[in-house]
């Protein structure tokens, strides 16, 4: 049975963990290295793409990626020569292989030069403000620039991926920075429409709390947990991401 004061418990965990001390050991530390909107967006997108496995290894690899961009990710994406992009093939991280980073850079260049940037690609249409549609639009925009192997690094919601890394990235970009963690850069997506980044830690706690009856790894499960959290904070359900993740890590 849920304790009667579960909201108070979760709210206390949000206060405990959503703070600048959280940043250093999390992939969000990568975009926090930068100040310009485009650098934050691009470095955050690529860091989130690598965000599976050990967090120290993720951060180490993401910092190495930034080094290869001369610590100027937006300038590299927009202006690097083809030979400089090809040289990125020596970068690998787990299943992120040699052709993947060059493909991502070319896709991002197209997004910034032809679509006005990542926020424009994610921006909901007037008749559909769902995050699901935004993620589908991202994948469709990137696909022409991705080889078959690289495609698996962009979530496919038509196959009911949980899209954990993209949901985490959207949290970074959309939620306000009043607690010094997220950035609040994007106004086109409302924080009440965000979907919880579903990983094994979040799923474990949600299952133990009875928010779900089966710890799935798909979009349906992510939505089920998010909808439960909306009962506590209708305007900001993803605020509990820190609480659920850290409760399992404890």
N, C-alpha and C positions, 0 to 999 in steps of 0.2 A: 504494500500500500504506500502511496505517496504521503510523505509528511504533510501536515496541514499547512505548514509555512514554507513550502517548497519555493515559492516566488521570493520570499525574503532570503532564503539560503542562496539562491542563484544570484540575486541582486548583490548580496555581500561578496560573492565570488567575482562578479563583474568589477566591483570597486577594488578588490584585491589585485586582480590580474590585468585589468585594462589600464595600464600605466606605462610611462616611458621605460621602466625597468624591464618590461616585457620585450622591448625592441631588440636588444643586443643579441639575444639567442634565437631570433626568429628571422625568417627570410625577408620580413618587412624592413629589416635593417638595410637592405640593399637600396631601395628607393629613398630611404632616409639619408643616404649619402649626398643626395642632389637637391637643388633648389628650383630649377626651372620645371615648368609643367611637363614639357615634352620628355625631359630626362627622367623625371619621376615616373611618368606613364610607361615609357619603354623599358626602363630598368626593372620596374615592378612587374610588367607583363612577362619579361623573360625570367626573372627570379621566380615568379609564381609557376611558370612552366616547368621549372626544375624541382618544384617543391614536393618531392616524395622521397621517403627514406629518412636517414639520419639528418637532423637539422644542421649539425656542424658541417657535414659533408655538403649539404645544399648550399649553405652560406659560402663555404670555401670555393665551390665551383662557380657560383654566381659572381663572386668577387673576381675570380679568374676571367670570367666572361667580360666583366667591365674593364679589366686591364687590357684585354684584347681590343676593346673599343677606345683605347686611350682615355678611359674614364670620362668619355663624352659620348654616351650612347645615342643621343638624338642626332648629333653631328655625323657620327659614323653611319647610322641607318640612312640618313638623307644624302650623304656625300661620298661615301667610300667608293673606291673604284672596284671594278669587277675582280681584279686580282687580289685586292684587299679582302673582299668578301670570300673569295675562294680559299684564301689562307686560313679562314676560320674552320676549315674542315679538320684541323688537328684538335679541335675542341670536342670532347666527349664527356658525358656524365651518365653512367648507368646505361639505360636504353636510349638516351639522347646521343645519337651517333654522328658520324662525320659530316653527312650531308644535311643534318637537321638545322644547325644554326645558320648556314648560308640561306637555306630556304626561308627561315623565319625572318631574316634580315630583308630579303627581297619582298616578302609579303608585307612587312611593316613599311617598307619604302612605298609600296603601292598604296597602302592605307593612308599614309600621311600626305602623299602627293596627289592622290586622286580622290580621296574621301574626306580629307580635312583632319584626319587623326583618329585615334582609337575611340575617343568618346563619341565621335560621329557614327562609327560603325556599331557601337553598342547602344546608341540612343534608341529608345523605343519609338515605334510608329504611333501616330495619333490614335489609331484604333486598336492597338495592342501594346500594353505597357508591361508585358511579362518579361522576366529575365530569360525565360526559356527562348523566346523569340529573338532576344538580343544575342544570345550565345549561338543560336542557329545562324544568324546573319553574319557573325564573326567567322564561323567556319566556312560558310559559303564564299565569303570575301577572300579568305586565305587560300582556299583549295587550289586555285589555278597555279599557285606558286609553290606548292608542296609536292614532293615526290611521295610515292606510296608509303614508304616507311615513316616519313615525317607526319603524315596525316593523323597518325594515332596520338600525336601529342596535342591535338586540338579536339576537345570533346565533341562527340557525336550524340546529340540528344535524341536523334531518331532511333538510336540504339539504347536509349535510356541511361546513358552515362550519368553519374552523379555530378560531373563537372566540378569537382571539389576545388581544383586549383583556380579555375576561372571565377568561381563564386568567391573565393578568398580574395582574388585580385579586385573584383568589383567592390567587396567590402572595403579594401584599402582606399580605392578611388572615391567612393561615394560617402561613406560615413564621415561625419564631421571630425575635425582634429582637436576638439575641445578637451580631450583627455591626453593629447600628445602622442597618439598612436597612429590612427588612420589619417588620411590626408584631406578629405572633403573637397577634392578638386572638381568633381563632376556634379553639375546641377541637373542634367537631363534625366538622371535616374533617381528616383526617390528611395530613401533608405528603407521605407516600409515595404518596398517590393523586392528587396534583396532576399536571397535564398542562402540558408546556412551551408557553409563549406563542410561537407560530410566526409570525415575520415574515421579511422578505426577507433580513435579515442572518443570523439564526439558520439559515435554510434554506440560505444560501450556504455557511456553514462546515460544516454537517452533510453537505451534498453533497460538499464537498471532502474531508471526513474519511471518506467512504464509509459514513456511517450510513444514508443513503438513496441510491437509484439515480436518483431523479427528484425535482426540487425542486418538489413540489406545494404547494398553498396550502389544503389541506383537513384535516379531522379525522384522516383515515387517516395522513397524513404526520406530523402533530403527535404522534400516538400512536407511530408507528414510531421517531421520534427519542427520545421519552420512554422507550420500552422499551429502546432501546440505552443510554441514560444510566442506567437502572436497573441495568445490569450493573456500573456503576462505583459508584453510590451507591443501593442498593436502598431506603434509608429516606428519600432526599431527592434524587430525580433532577433536580428543577427548580433545584437549586443551580447547575447549569451554565448557566442562562439568561444570567447576567452574562458568563460566559466566552465563550460562543458569539457573543453580540451584540457584545461589545467586540472580539473577534478580527477580525470582519469590518470594524468601524469603523476598526481600525488600518490 
